[in-house]
Amino acid sequence: MAQISCPKCGKMVTRGGIPAWQIIVAICFFPIGLLALLAGREPTVCPFCGHTSQI
C-alpha cells in the first residue's frame, strides 16, 4: 500500500484501497465495470487524528 501524509496532522498514513469484489466486477464487465473502481475506493483514515479523506 502507498504511504501518504495526512492533510490535517501531516503524519504518514496508509492510503485506502479498492475491495477485491470491485476489481472482479471491473474485469468481468470491462469497460463499463471500470466505473465500479471509481465509485468505491475506501476512504483514507488517519489513525492519529481520525481525519477521513478520499485521497
N, C-alpha and C positions, 0 to 999 in steps of 0.2 A: 504494500500500500504506500501511497505517496504521503510524505510529511509536508504539511503547510503550516504557516503561522496563523494563530487566531487573530482576527481583526480587532478584537476587543482588548485582550491582555498581552498579545504578542508571543505567547509560548507555542512550541511546536506541538501539533496535534495530527492524528491520522485522518486523512480525508475519507468521507463516507463513500461507500461503494455501490455497486449495482447488484441486486439479488440475482441468483442463478436462474430463476424462472424467467426473468426478463431477457436474459441472453438467449435462452432456448426459444422464446417466442420470436425474438428478432431474427434468429436463424431460420426458423420454420416459415415465417411469414414475410421474408425479405421481399421487397424493400419497405413495405408498409410496417413491418414489425420493428423497424428502427425507431418508430415513434414511442414504442414501449421503453426503449433505452432513455429517451429524452424525458419521458414523463415521470419516471420513478426512481431517480437517484436518491439514495438515502442521505439525509442531511448530515453535515459535519457538526459534531457536538464537542465542545471543549470540556475536558474533564476537570479543568482547573477553575474556570469561571462560569461554566454552564451555558455559554453563548452558543446558539444554534444558527447555522448559516447554510446556504446552498452553494458553497464554493466548490 
